[in-house]
Amino acid sequence: MCNDHAGIGTPGATSAAPGSPVNRRLVLGGAVAAAVGGLSLLGAGPAAAATSQNGWPASTSLPLSTLTVGAVTFPQGVRSGAPHTILGYVARRFNSEVEALRKGECWGYNFRKISGSTSYSNHASGTAIDVNAPEHFLGASGTFSAAQVRAIRSILSACDGVVRWGGDYSNRKDEMHFELVRGPGDPAVAALARKLGGGSSTPPPAPSGPTWRVVRRGKQGYYVTALQRLLRQHGRPLTIDGVFGSGTEAQVVAFQKSRGLAADGVVGVKTWTALQVTRRDGGKGQAVFGLQHCASVKGFRTAQDGLFGPKTKTAIVSFQRSRGLVADGVVGPRTWAALVA
């Protein structure tokens, strides 16, 4: 809710105008000093049983894990397990696709109630983050460009309705803010964590055969970018923009006809299988651009230069391990399917 982040001061703190960047710093500033490494348990003891707005238990004693993206650490981290996997995914994609995260301007867990309410903020359960708060402060609208909003929409779409953006609040906007909107017992939370490669202590087993995402006109995102790169790899001229429009559809149909496939413009298992090309250390070209983009979006950062070098191999090996695949650094059908999932 938009009022989840109305400014509140700490006892004895200097007041500031509600919704201002200074006020926001006062609200969450008390949480900054306790940043820790790895898994941590906070507080002198649990508070009375309580839940935050989204139904997750809120307490001064929670299992928290450090959340670090590049050089930026979110003070006190976020809730361990599925929330950490999901919010970490959001933060990494925000950093690579929307704008670079800034030190001292990103926040996670903070045990507090909503201003003027008896309800606990989603920050109090470790299931929300704020990013680059001074630039996107509470109450401000339009702090992101149209291109940045499209990138945010792509991130939200990949989160299958589990994550909400404060820019979508119906009343006062909170464009710095991302939160889980499904409760701890909702199967969608665990399903998303599994999809993103987390939520358990061991990697998910590899499927018996590659399971490919079905993509058609109207879709957009990293997987469309990979599709467009693979089409270019096969000599199809088109713009690389991550949007499955009429131009991409026409090239898909042409490719399908050239391979004797059903020319319906829908990219399913047969079309993906025909498009994918195996790439390994030393490879180069459009397909490498595509796999580098997907790996980076999923949090396994590597240069997107079209050259499959040692750093790209390291990123791919880490990605394969996270998905329970053979970690050989070779991008074949199974790894491609996981990259565009």
N, C-alpha and C positions, 0 to 999 in steps of 0.2 A: 504494500500500500504506500501511497506517496507520503503519508504522515509517519511512516516507519523511520524516516530520517530527518524529522524536524529537529532543529538544533536544541541541545540541552547542555548546560554548563556543569562542570564538576564543582563540588563545594569550594567556595572561595575563589573560583575562577573569574577572570574578567569576562564580562558579557560582550556579545557581539550581535549584530543584526541577524535575525533568523534567515537561514538560507545562504548566508555569505560564506566564502571559502574560509575566512577566519573562524566563523562559528563552527564550521564542520571540523576544523582542526581541534577546536576545544572539545567537541563531542568525543572524538575518537583518540585524541592525544593521550589520554590516560592509559590506552592499551599499548602504546608504542614501545614502552621500555621493556616489555617482557618477551621480546622476540627470542625464540629459542631454536635449536637445531633438532631435527628428527621429531619423534613422537614425544608429546609432553602432556602432563596432567596438571591443570592449573588450580590455584585457589587453596584456601585453608580447609575447605570442606564444601560439600554440595549445598546449594541453596534449596529452599523449599521446592517441591516438585512443580515444575512450570514448563510450558512449551512456548516457543516463538510462534509468530503468526502462521507459519507454514506447517505447524504441528510437530516440529522436531524438539526434543528436550533441550531446554535452556538452563544453563547452570554455570557456576563459577568453577566447576570441576568437570571438564570435558576432555575426551581424547582428541587432541589437536595435532596436526602435522604441519610442519613448515611448508609454506608455499613460496617458491622462488622461481621467477621467470627471468632468465638472463642475469643481470646485476641487481634486479629489484626483488626484495623480500617483503611479503605482506606481514606486518607485525602480528605476532601470535598465531599466524597461520589460519587454517580453517579446519573444520571437523574432519577427522580421519575417515578413511573408507571411501564410499561412493561420492560423498560431497567433495572430498579432496580431488578425486579423479575428475569430476565434472567441472568444478570451478577452476581447476588447474588447466583443463582443456580450454575453457572460455578465456582465461587470462592469457594463455599462450597464443591463441588465435587473435585476440585483440591486439597483442603486442606486435604480431607479424603482419596483420591485415588492416587494422584500423589506425593505430598510432602507437609509437613506442611508449612503454610504461616508464614512469619517472620515479626515481628514488624519493622516498618520503611522502609520496602523494597517493599511495595505494594501501588500502586497509582491509582487514579480514575480521576475525573474531573480536567482539567487544560486548561484555555482559552489561546490558542496560535495557531499560524500558523505552517504549516509544514516548516521545514528548507529549505530556498531557493525557497519558493513557496508562492503564494498568497492564497492558499487553507488552510482551517482550519483543524487541526487534529481532529480525532474522539473523542479525549479527550476533545476538546473544546465544544462538545455537550453533554458531560457526558455519552457517549455510548461506552466507552472503559475502560479496566483496565489493569494494569501491575502487575505481581505477582513475588515476589522474584527476583527483577530486577538485583541486583549485580551478582547473580549466572547465569542469563540467559540474559546477556546484548546484546544490539543492535549490530548486525553484526556477533554474535557468532552462530555457528551451532553445533548440536550434544551435547547440554548441558543437555539433558535428556536421560536416559537409554531407551532401547527398550521397557521394561515393562512400563515405564512412558509414552512413546509415545502412546502405546496401550491404556492406561487409558485416555489420552487426546482425542484420537480418539473416545472412547466410550462417553465421554462428548459431543463432537461435534456432534456425531450421534444423541444423544438425543435432540439436539437443532435444528434439522430439517432444517439445512441450513441457520439458522438465524445468527449464530456466526462463525467468522473466527479466526483462530489462526495465529499469526505472524510467526510461524515456517513453514507455508505453502506458504509464500511469494515467488515469483519466482526469485527475485533478492536477495537483502540483507535481511537476516532473522532477526526476532524480536521475539525470543522464549518466552519472558516474557509476550507477548501482546495478549489479546483477545478483539474482537470488534464486534459490530453489523454490519452486512453487508446489511441489509434490511432497507429501509426507513420507516418513521413514518406512511405512508399510506399503507404499505404492510400488507395484512391480515395475512401473516405468523407470523408477530411479535405478534399481539394480540392473535393468535391461540396458539402460544408457551407459552405466558404468562398465558393463561387460563389453558393450560395443566399442567404447573408447579405450579398452585394454586394461581396466582396473576392476576394483570391487572384490578382489579375492587375493589370497597370498600367493597363488600360483597362476601362471598364464592360462588362458582358456585353451582347450585342445584345438588342434587344427581340424577343420571340417573334413569329411570324407572326400569332398570335391569342392572346387572353388564356388563360392556363392557370390554372384555378381549383382551389383546395384542396377536396377532398371531405370534408364534415363530417357526422357522424351522432351519434346518441345515445351518450353515454359520453365524448365528447371534452370538453376544457376548455382554456381559454387565451384569449389576446388575440383570436384570430380568432372564437371563439364570442361574445365580448363585442361584436365588430363585427357579427356576425350578429344578435344580439339587438337592437342599436341600429337596424339596418336594418329589422327586423321592427316595432319601435316606430314607425319613420318611416312605415311603411305602416299604422299604426293598430292593431297587434296588441299587446294587453296582456300583459306578462310581466316577470319580475324580471331585472334586469341583474346577473348574477353570474359570467359567464364559464364556466358549466357547462351543457353540453347534456344536460339532464335531460328528464323526461316533459313538463314544462310547455312547454319550448322546442320539443320534438318536436311537441306538439299544435298549437302556433302555426305551425310550419313546414308541417304537413299542411294546416291551414286556409288558409294563404297559397297553397300549391300548388293546392288546389282552386279558389280564387278566380281563378287565372290559367290554369286548364285544363292544369296540369302533372300528371305522375304523382305522386299523393299518397302517397309512400312515406316521407316524413319525412327523406329523405337530401338534403343540400344539395350539389348538383353544379353543373355549368356552367349548366344552364338555370335553376335556381332562383336562383343567384347573379346571373345576368344580369337576371332579373326583379326581384330585390331592389335591386340597386345603383342609386344615383341620382347624377347628376353634380353635383358641388359645386365652387365656386370662391370667390374672394375676395368677401366680403359675405354668403356663405351662413350659415345657422344651423340648429340643430335636432339631432335624434337622429343623423342620418347624419354630421354634423360631429363630434359626440362620438365616434362610432365610428372615423372616419379619424384624429382626433387621438390616440386611444388607441393605435391600431396604429403610427402614426408614432413616438410616444414610446417604445413598447416596442422598436422597431427602432433606437433610438438617436438619433432626430431629434426632440428634445424640443420640445414646445410645450404651452401651456396646454390643459387639457381642460375647456373651458367652453362648448362647443357653438357658438362664434362663429368663423367663418372670417375672421380678420383678417390683417394683414400678417405677423405672426410665424408663424402657421400656414402661410401661403403660402410663406414662406421655408423652413420645415421641409419642406414637400411638394416644392418645387423641388429642394432638396438630395437628398431621397429619390429623386426621379425620375432625377436625374443619376447617382446611385449604381447604379441599376438599368438604365441605358441607355435610359430612356424619354424622350419629349419633355418637356423641363423647362419647362412653361408654367404650373405651379401649379394646373392644373385636374385635379380627381380624377374621371376617367371610368373606363370598364371596365378598361383596362390597368392603371391605377394602383391601382384597388381590388383587382384580382387579385393584384398584387404586395404590397399592404399586408396582405392576409390569408394570403399564402403562408407 
